[in-house]
């Protein structure tokens, strides 16, 4: 199943802030063929100092039988994840049609639904319908400070069952160790509009997790915040 979210009766594209559109526009079909290499063998371990094993372990320990992924990339982590059941149901949420199509095809061995939506708006998905939500390397691509885009965590929390888990990773620029190379890369990515994390701090991420969840775990690997958060049971 494929669906497009809408806001105030307008087509999705017309309801989006230009910065939101720009942030996802680089995920072209050619780039997606290189994405796994660029991110999980390149920037994540070499610049952000967060090896792919950290993300793999996060997914293996967190995905549920009814799982939603927001900001799907190529589906690398879902493709390798160890689900708790042999027949998981997966909902893919992204603004980029290329990412949705690429990931749905990659995961075609599973039951997959795709939803094109903006995480800064309430998701067009039944509330309390999923066991888990993954948000891998997403928040640093969303415009605004964490105090503003933290609403994305609230929208994710709304679709998990009581006691459900929302988990993910995000590249931070303050309150974590950032190397000179990483700082230069962040500056360039923010200037291009691919990143929006020049004001993203560890303290602000922790505050948003406190605000939207009953409890959470937050660790740091390099300059990446790794979180697992649970709604009230």
Backbone bond lengths (Angstrom), bond angles and torsions (degrees), N, CA, C in turn:
res aa  C-N    CA-C-N  psi(-1)  N-CA   C-N-CA  omega(-1)  CA-C   N-CA-C  phi
1 X - - - 1.466 - - 1.523 108.95 -
2 X 1.318 116.12 138.33 1.454 122.36 177.40 1.517 108.92 -126.32
3 X 1.333 117.31 137.51 1.461 119.85 177.24 1.509 109.77 -143.59
4 X 1.335 114.99 153.57 1.463 122.29 174.54 1.516 108.44 -112.75
5 X 1.356 116.62 126.12 1.455 119.65 175.36 1.523 110.50 -73.46
6 X 1.320 116.83 159.82 1.468 121.27 177.96 1.519 108.38 -143.58
7 X 1.319 115.88 159.81 1.466 121.50 -178.05 1.517 108.79 -133.85
8 X 1.327 115.43 129.42 1.474 121.84 176.03 1.522 111.77 55.46
9 X 1.345 116.98 33.83 1.445 120.65 176.24 1.508 114.87 78.04
10 X 1.308 118.64 3.04 1.455 121.63 -178.56 1.522 110.11 -97.68
11 X 1.356 117.64 152.73 1.452 118.81 170.56 1.524 109.62 -57.32
12 X 1.330 115.71 150.84 1.461 119.90 -174.52 1.516 112.19 -54.92
13 X 1.339 118.17 -45.01 1.458 120.70 -176.18 1.526 111.61 -59.90
14 X 1.327 117.38 -33.00 1.462 120.45 -177.44 1.532 112.21 -78.79
15 X 1.318 117.61 -15.75 1.462 120.04 -176.94 1.518 112.77 -94.82
16 X 1.328 118.37 -1.24 1.449 121.74 -172.66 1.516 112.71 -96.09
17 X 1.321 115.03 141.21 1.451 121.20 169.46 1.523 108.90 -65.06
18 X 1.323 117.36 142.57 1.457 120.66 -177.13 1.520 112.01 -59.06
19 X 1.340 117.99 -33.65 1.459 119.96 179.29 1.524 111.34 -65.38
20 X 1.333 116.84 -34.20 1.460 120.33 177.12 1.522 110.00 -65.88
21 X 1.334 115.88 -43.55 1.461 120.55 178.88 1.523 110.80 -62.99
22 X 1.339 116.11 -45.44 1.465 120.15 -178.76 1.523 111.40 -62.82
23 X 1.314 117.29 -34.97 1.457 121.00 -175.62 1.513 113.83 -64.98
24 X 1.332 117.04 -26.47 1.456 119.64 -178.13 1.529 113.21 -107.32
25 X 1.328 116.64 -1.47 1.461 120.21 -171.78 1.527 113.57 -71.71
26 X 1.333 117.55 -19.33 1.458 119.68 -177.93 1.514 114.52 -76.31
27 X 1.322 117.28 -7.07 1.471 120.14 -176.34 1.529 109.84 -84.87
28 X 1.314 114.93 67.55 1.457 121.66 178.36 1.524 109.85 -79.83
29 X 1.315 116.79 166.28 1.461 120.17 178.69 1.529 111.56 -59.63
30 X 1.351 119.52 -44.25 1.479 118.57 177.61 1.525 112.81 -62.04
31 X 1.359 116.90 -40.75 1.467 118.77 -179.38 1.524 111.24 -65.07
32 X 1.321 117.86 -37.02 1.460 120.76 -178.26 1.528 111.85 -63.38
33 X 1.327 117.73 -26.77 1.465 119.49 176.95 1.525 111.46 -69.72
34 X 1.340 117.28 -20.41 1.462 122.50 -179.63 1.525 112.84 -105.90
35 X 1.319 117.15 -7.98 1.458 122.09 -169.55 1.526 112.91 -56.01
36 X 1.309 117.70 -48.91 1.467 120.09 -176.97 1.522 110.94 -58.35
37 X 1.321 116.26 -43.38 1.462 120.89 179.53 1.518 110.95 -66.68
38 X 1.333 116.97 -45.95 1.464 121.53 -176.74 1.524 111.32 -64.67
39 X 1.333 117.27 -43.63 1.466 120.86 -174.41 1.522 111.80 -86.64
40 X 1.329 116.91 -56.58 1.461 119.28 -169.63 1.525 114.10 -85.00
41 X 1.318 117.18 -15.02 1.464 120.22 173.43 1.524 112.16 -114.11
42 X 1.331 115.53 -6.90 1.457 120.34 -177.09 1.510 113.32 -116.72
43 X 1.334 116.65 -90.68 1.465 119.86 -170.42 1.524 113.42 -62.92
44 X 1.337 117.62 -42.41 1.472 118.96 -175.80 1.524 112.03 -60.24
45 X 1.335 119.29 -53.89 1.471 117.65 -179.26 1.523 114.26 -79.29
46 X 1.338 118.69 -33.69 1.461 120.95 -171.27 1.526 113.40 -87.70
47 X 1.337 117.03 -35.41 1.466 120.34 179.82 1.517 112.03 -101.18
48 X 1.333 116.51 -50.46 1.468 119.75 -174.40 1.536 111.37 -86.41
49 X 1.333 117.12 -10.74 1.477 122.95 176.99 1.526 111.85 62.56
50 X 1.329 115.62 39.36 1.457 121.49 176.75 1.524 107.96 -128.34
51 X 1.329 118.65 96.97 1.464 120.92 -175.55 1.525 112.21 -64.48
52 X 1.330 117.58 154.29 1.467 120.33 -178.31 1.516 113.61 -59.05
53 X 1.324 117.77 -25.60 1.469 120.30 179.16 1.526 111.40 -60.04
54 X 1.339 117.58 -30.68 1.465 121.09 178.49 1.530 109.98 -64.64
55 X 1.319 116.60 -46.57 1.466 120.68 179.58 1.519 111.42 -68.04
56 X 1.318 117.33 -39.63 1.465 121.14 178.87 1.527 110.40 -61.04
57 X 1.330 116.27 -45.08 1.464 120.82 179.71 1.526 110.71 -64.79
58 X 1.332 116.67 -39.07 1.459 121.21 178.82 1.527 110.52 -58.92
59 X 1.325 116.76 -45.79 1.465 120.51 179.57 1.521 111.55 -67.51
60 X 1.317 117.07 -45.48 1.468 120.10 -178.77 1.523 112.16 -58.73
61 X 1.333 116.70 -33.39 1.462 120.69 -176.54 1.525 113.10 -91.60
62 X 1.337 117.94 -2.68 1.461 119.51 -170.48 1.525 115.22 -127.71
63 X 1.331 119.84 -28.83 1.464 120.14 -174.35 1.523 111.00 -65.48
64 X 1.335 114.79 141.51 1.448 121.39 177.66 1.513 111.71 -106.82
65 X 1.333 115.74 -179.65 1.461 121.55 -178.59 1.532 111.27 -67.30
66 X 1.328 116.55 -32.97 1.468 121.79 176.36 1.516 106.18 -116.85
67 X 1.310 116.30 100.23 1.467 121.63 -169.26 1.522 111.40 -117.19
68 X 1.344 115.24 143.31 1.461 122.01 171.61 1.519 108.84 -118.03
69 X 1.326 116.22 136.81 1.461 120.72 172.51 1.517 108.33 -117.38
70 X 1.336 116.16 131.71 1.465 121.79 -178.95 1.523 107.96 -115.28
71 X 1.331 116.59 126.67 1.457 121.21 -173.61 1.518 108.66 75.49
72 X 1.322 116.63 73.04 1.466 120.70 -160.84 1.528 114.58 -84.11
73 X 1.343 117.87 -17.56 1.464 118.93 -177.60 1.509 110.48 60.33
74 X 1.337 116.59 -116.56 1.465 121.95 177.60 1.522 112.15 -113.61
75 X 1.338 117.10 1.32 1.455 119.58 -176.21 1.515 114.12 78.33
76 X 1.329 116.73 17.76 1.468 120.91 -177.81 1.525 111.64 -54.69
77 X 1.325 116.84 -49.12 1.456 120.06 -175.91 1.525 111.99 -70.20
78 X 1.319 118.00 -38.18 1.455 120.97 176.41 1.528 111.26 -66.83
79 X 1.307 115.99 -37.21 1.470 121.12 -179.91 1.528 110.80 -60.62
80 X 1.336 116.20 -36.02 1.462 120.81 -177.06 1.527 113.53 -97.64
81 X 1.336 117.92 -5.95 1.462 120.89 -172.88 1.526 112.16 -68.48
82 X 1.328 114.64 147.70 1.462 122.44 174.90 1.530 108.36 -97.43
83 X 1.324 115.50 97.01 1.454 120.63 -178.27 1.531 110.32 -75.93
84 X 1.337 117.00 153.42 1.465 119.93 -178.53 1.525 113.67 -76.31
85 X 1.334 117.31 -8.38 1.468 121.82 179.25 1.530 108.23 -133.66
86 X 1.340 118.26 156.61 1.466 119.83 -179.12 1.521 113.71 -74.77
87 X 1.329 117.30 -17.58 1.466 120.91 -176.03 1.525 111.45 -129.21
88 X 1.341 118.44 63.78 1.471 120.04 179.85 1.521 111.67 -65.22
89 X 1.315 115.36 153.28 1.463 121.45 171.52 1.519 106.98 -105.91
90 X 1.325 116.42 129.77 1.465 121.67 -171.92 1.522 109.87 -124.05
91 X 1.327 115.69 131.31 1.463 121.94 172.62 1.521 108.11 -110.52
92 X 1.321 116.74 125.68 1.460 123.10 178.70 1.521 108.83 -103.75
93 X 1.329 116.63 126.30 1.465 122.11 -179.41 1.517 109.22 -122.67
94 X 1.317 116.58 125.22 1.468 120.92 179.96 1.518 107.88 -162.83
95 X 1.332 116.16 159.51 1.462 120.77 172.14 1.522 111.60 -83.97
96 X 1.317 115.98 -26.55 1.459 120.12 -170.82 1.528 110.90 -90.31
97 X 1.311 115.72 119.28 1.469 120.38 -178.76 1.520 111.72 -64.20
98 X 1.325 117.13 -34.23 1.468 119.86 179.87 1.530 110.80 -63.10
99 X 1.331 115.98 -44.95 1.463 120.17 179.22 1.524 111.38 -63.58
100 X 1.319 116.82 -42.33 1.460 120.16 179.26 1.528 111.02 -61.64
101 X 1.323 116.39 -46.93 1.468 119.96 -178.02 1.526 111.12 -66.41
102 X 1.326 116.54 -44.17 1.465 121.45 -179.24 1.526 110.40 -60.54
103 X 1.333 116.47 -48.01 1.455 120.56 -176.01 1.525 111.84 -70.74
104 X 1.328 117.07 -40.28 1.467 119.88 177.90 1.524 110.91 -60.37
105 X 1.335 116.79 -39.65 1.460 119.97 177.96 1.529 110.84 -67.17
106 X 1.308 116.68 -41.20 1.460 120.90 -179.71 1.529 111.35 -63.15
107 X 1.320 116.77 -33.37 1.465 122.09 -176.80 1.524 112.09 -101.16
108 X 1.319 117.40 21.29 1.459 121.16 -173.32 1.532 113.58 -62.05
109 X 1.326 117.60 -14.90 1.470 119.72 176.15 1.525 111.49 -71.79
110 X 1.348 117.22 -14.43 1.457 122.25 178.84 1.526 110.40 -106.48
111 X 1.329 115.88 170.66 1.453 121.09 171.27 1.525 108.05 -82.58
112 X 1.320 117.23 115.37 1.468 122.17 -171.84 1.526 110.55 -127.33
113 X 1.330 115.94 131.93 1.460 123.15 169.47 1.526 108.26 -112.54
114 X 1.323 117.66 146.09 1.460 121.22 176.95 1.524 109.62 -118.93
115 X 1.324 115.20 140.29 1.464 122.44 179.95 1.519 107.98 -133.58
116 X 1.306 117.02 122.36 1.468 120.32 176.08 1.522 107.58 -93.37
117 X 1.336 116.02 114.94 1.455 120.01 -173.25 1.518 110.55 -155.65
118 X 1.322 114.86 162.93 1.462 124.43 178.25 1.523 108.12 -102.33
119 X 1.318 117.62 118.90 1.459 121.47 -176.35 1.530 112.51 -65.42
120 X 1.327 118.17 -15.41 1.466 120.30 175.96 1.522 112.64 -79.28
121 X 1.324 116.64 -5.05 1.459 122.52 174.84 1.532 108.71 -115.15
122 X 1.340 118.32 154.91 1.468 119.56 174.77 1.525 110.36 -53.15
123 X 1.305 116.47 138.64 1.460 120.86 -174.98 1.527 111.00 -77.31
124 X 1.349 117.44 139.25 1.470 120.87 179.41 1.526 111.01 -80.00
125 X 1.329 115.35 57.70 1.460 123.64 -176.57 1.523 107.65 -135.58
126 X 1.315 117.08 146.93 1.462 120.17 179.78 1.523 111.05 -58.12
127 X 1.324 118.15 132.58 1.469 120.38 178.61 1.524 111.07 -64.23
128 X 1.340 114.73 150.49 1.468 122.13 176.18 1.526 112.18 53.26
129 X 1.314 116.51 40.69 1.467 120.92 -175.15 1.523 113.88 -108.50
130 X 1.342 118.16 -6.35 1.460 121.22 -175.19 1.532 110.73 -124.78
131 X 1.309 114.58 152.69 1.464 120.16 176.22 1.522 111.76 -82.92
132 X 1.324 117.03 -30.43 1.465 121.15 -174.59 1.516 110.24 -151.20
133 X 1.336 114.51 153.76 1.466 122.29 174.38 1.521 108.12 -134.65
134 X 1.324 117.34 128.54 1.455 122.54 175.14 1.513 111.15 -105.86
135 X 1.340 115.97 139.43 1.464 122.37 180.00 1.536 107.57 -134.86
136 X 1.311 116.35 73.37 1.458 120.88 -173.28 1.526 111.84 -85.16
137 X 1.330 116.53 123.25 1.467 122.23 178.47 1.530 111.73 48.76
138 X 1.317 115.49 45.82 1.458 120.94 -176.96 1.522 113.66 -106.02
139 X 1.331 117.86 -51.86 1.462 120.25 -168.17 1.521 113.14 -61.19
140 X 1.321 118.56 -32.26 1.471 119.07 179.99 1.525 111.89 -69.96
141 X 1.344 117.50 -12.18 1.469 120.81 176.76 1.521 112.86 -94.00
142 X 1.329 116.73 -7.35 1.470 121.34 -175.98 1.519 109.62 -92.95
143 X 1.337 118.34 133.19 1.470 120.73 -177.97 1.527 112.60 -62.64
144 X 1.339 115.01 151.56 1.444 122.34 176.10 1.513 112.55 100.73
145 X 1.323 115.61 168.75 1.456 121.10 174.55 1.519 108.43 -76.16
146 X 1.327 116.74 166.66 1.459 119.21 177.94 1.523 111.75 -62.59
147 X 1.313 117.09 -29.09 1.451 119.37 177.48 1.524 111.10 -67.55
148 X 1.329 116.81 -25.42 1.470 121.01 177.76 1.526 111.60 -90.15
149 X 1.311 116.67 -48.51 1.470 119.49 -176.37 1.522 112.68 -84.51
150 X 1.329 117.29 -0.08 1.453 120.50 173.08 1.518 112.35 -59.72
151 X 1.333 116.75 -17.71 1.464 120.17 176.00 1.519 110.60 -59.05
152 X 1.335 117.54 -25.49 1.466 120.71 176.97 1.526 110.80 -61.01
153 X 1.327 116.83 -35.94 1.463 120.35 177.20 1.526 110.57 -66.68
154 X 1.323 116.68 -38.53 1.463 120.38 177.32 1.525 110.80 -63.39
155 X 1.322 116.82 -41.42 1.464 120.03 179.78 1.524 111.07 -66.91
156 X 1.330 116.84 -36.31 1.468 120.02 176.00 1.521 110.35 -66.95
157 X 1.336 116.64 -43.10 1.466 120.72 -179.88 1.524 111.74 -60.53
158 X 1.326 116.80 -31.58 1.465 120.53 -176.05 1.523 113.19 -68.38
159 X 1.327 117.42 -21.13 1.468 118.82 -175.81 1.523 112.86 -99.59
160 X 1.342 118.38 -2.76 1.463 118.82 176.99 1.528 110.20 -95.83
161 X 1.324 115.39 152.27 1.456 122.10 179.30 1.528 109.37 -66.85
162 X 1.329 117.83 160.90 1.468 119.74 174.55 1.527 110.98 -53.34
163 X 1.321 115.59 129.16 1.452 120.52 -175.51 1.514 113.85 81.83
164 X 1.342 116.85 4.26 1.467 120.84 179.65 1.510 112.18 -74.49
165 X 1.324 115.67 167.20 1.460 121.36 -173.46 1.525 111.99 -116.77
166 X 1.323 115.63 139.05 1.467 123.93 169.81 1.522 106.05 -118.54
167 X 1.312 116.99 129.63 1.456 120.12 -175.22 1.516 110.21 -141.72
168 X 1.340 115.56 160.16 1.452 117.61 179.38 1.510 113.48 172.46
169 X 1.316 113.93 -170.36 1.457 122.92 -179.72 1.522 108.75 -138.81
170 X 1.321 115.84 150.77 1.462 120.47 174.43 1.518 109.66 -153.36
171 X 1.311 116.48 143.45 1.459 122.19 179.22 1.526 108.74 -81.94
172 X 1.329 116.15 125.44 1.455 122.44 -178.15 1.524 110.79 -107.16
173 X 1.326 116.34 157.60 1.461 120.20 -178.83 1.521 113.20 -115.81
174 X 1.335 117.89 -6.50 1.470 121.04 -178.16 1.523 109.99 -144.43
175 X 1.336 115.37 145.94 1.450 120.74 179.71 1.508 113.81 81.65
176 X 1.324 116.53 5.69 1.466 123.62 179.48 1.526 107.67 -137.27
177 X 1.331 118.27 159.16 1.468 119.21 178.00 1.528 111.12 -73.25
178 X 1.316 115.95 122.09 1.470 121.82 179.66 1.526 107.79 -121.88
179 X 1.313 116.94 118.68 1.464 120.58 -179.96 1.526 110.10 -72.17
180 X 1.316 115.76 165.73 1.458 119.90 177.68 1.519 111.90 -60.50
181 X 1.336 117.19 -41.76 1.475 121.10 178.30 1.519 110.97 -62.81
182 X 1.336 115.63 -42.62 1.456 119.13 179.87 1.520 110.80 -65.65
183 X 1.332 116.92 -40.21 1.464 120.47 -179.92 1.531 110.65 -63.02
184 X 1.321 116.66 -42.15 1.472 119.62 178.50 1.532 110.94 -65.25
185 X 1.336 116.34 -40.86 1.460 119.81 179.00 1.525 111.09 -64.24
186 X 1.331 116.74 -42.56 1.466 120.30 178.29 1.524 111.41 -61.84
187 X 1.324 114.89 -41.88 1.465 118.98 -179.40 1.526 110.16 -60.06
188 X 1.334 116.39 -43.46 1.454 121.00 179.41 1.529 111.78 -66.45
189 X 1.328 117.07 -43.65 1.460 121.21 -178.46 1.526 111.50 -67.26
190 X 1.338 117.07 -36.21 1.466 120.01 175.85 1.524 111.05 -67.79
191 X 1.314 116.52 -39.03 1.462 120.08 179.34 1.523 111.41 -63.77
192 X 1.328 116.13 -36.12 1.466 121.48 179.89 1.521 112.82 -78.70
193 X 1.335 117.48 -15.04 1.452 120.54 -178.72 1.512 113.98 88.09
194 X 1.336 117.49 5.23 1.464 120.65 177.11 1.523 110.57 -77.62
195 X 1.337 116.93 -33.82 1.465 123.99 175.28 1.526 108.73 -113.75
196 X 1.325 115.40 154.25 1.469 122.35 171.32 1.527 106.88 -139.72
197 X 1.321 116.76 59.97 1.465 119.43 -174.63 1.515 113.69 -124.79
198 X 1.336 117.87 17.53 1.462 119.06 -176.28 1.529 112.81 -67.73
199 X 1.358 116.88 -12.51 1.464 119.88 176.13 1.530 111.55 -119.10
200 X 1.329 117.52 15.26 1.468 120.75 -175.97 1.528 110.55 -86.89
201 X 1.313 116.41 115.40 1.459 120.77 -178.65 1.527 111.05 -115.07
202 X 1.323 115.38 159.06 1.457 121.09 176.87 1.525 110.76 -61.44
203 X 1.329 117.15 -41.17 1.465 120.36 -179.65 1.524 111.37 -62.78
204 X 1.331 117.06 -39.82 1.462 119.53 -179.97 1.528 111.07 -69.12
205 X 1.327 117.13 -36.88 1.459 119.56 176.64 1.528 109.84 -63.81
206 X 1.302 116.96 -44.82 1.466 120.79 178.71 1.533 110.67 -60.96
207 X 1.318 116.82 -41.33 1.460 120.37 -179.79 1.529 111.61 -63.56
208 X 1.323 117.35 -38.80 1.463 120.69 179.24 1.524 111.40 -69.29
209 X 1.311 116.66 -37.29 1.463 119.97 176.73 1.526 110.16 -66.37
210 X 1.331 116.86 -40.11 1.466 120.87 175.76 1.527 111.48 -61.77
211 X 1.320 115.85 -37.92 1.457 121.23 -175.28 1.526 112.46 -70.60
212 X 1.327 116.49 -38.72 1.468 119.95 -168.75 1.524 114.96 -104.49
213 X 1.329 117.68 -5.81 1.456 119.75 -176.00 1.526 111.60 -133.16
214 X 1.310 114.33 158.24 1.457 121.13 178.79 1.525 111.15 -70.73
215 X 1.333 116.95 -38.82 1.460 122.03 176.84 1.520 108.94 -157.44
216 X 1.322 116.17 161.03 1.461 119.07 -179.34 1.516 111.00 -155.76
217 X 1.333 114.67 163.19 1.458 123.81 169.79 1.522 107.30 -120.91
218 X 1.327 116.98 135.55 1.458 121.37 -179.62 1.521 108.95 -136.79
219 X 1.324 116.79 121.25 1.452 122.02 177.79 1.527 108.80 -125.34
220 X 1.317 115.38 166.83 1.469 121.19 -178.41 1.519 109.48 -124.87
221 X 1.309 116.39 130.84 1.459 122.90 172.67 1.524 106.84 -125.85
222 X 1.339 116.60 109.04 1.458 119.38 -172.48 1.516 108.95 63.91
223 X 1.333 116.68 -123.72 1.466 120.08 177.08 1.527 111.27 -108.27
224 X 1.322 116.28 24.36 1.461 121.71 -179.55 1.522 110.00 -107.69
225 X 1.323 115.75 128.17 1.452 121.14 171.75 1.522 109.30 -86.68
226 X 1.317 116.23 127.05 1.469 122.95 -179.08 1.524 107.13 -115.14
227 X 1.325 117.02 120.76 1.459 119.06 -173.19 1.530 112.51 -130.48
228 X 1.325 113.26 150.21 1.463 123.21 169.69 1.526 105.74 -133.80
229 X 1.320 117.32 127.39 1.465 121.34 -175.10 1.516 109.97 -136.92
230 X 1.347 115.97 141.90 1.454 121.45 -175.55 1.525 110.80 -120.34
231 X 1.333 115.09 140.41 1.444 120.20 172.76 1.532 109.17 -80.03
232 X 1.307 116.80 164.44 1.459 121.14 179.93 1.524 110.15 -65.64
233 X 1.310 116.85 138.50 1.468 121.29 -179.76 1.521 110.73 -76.15
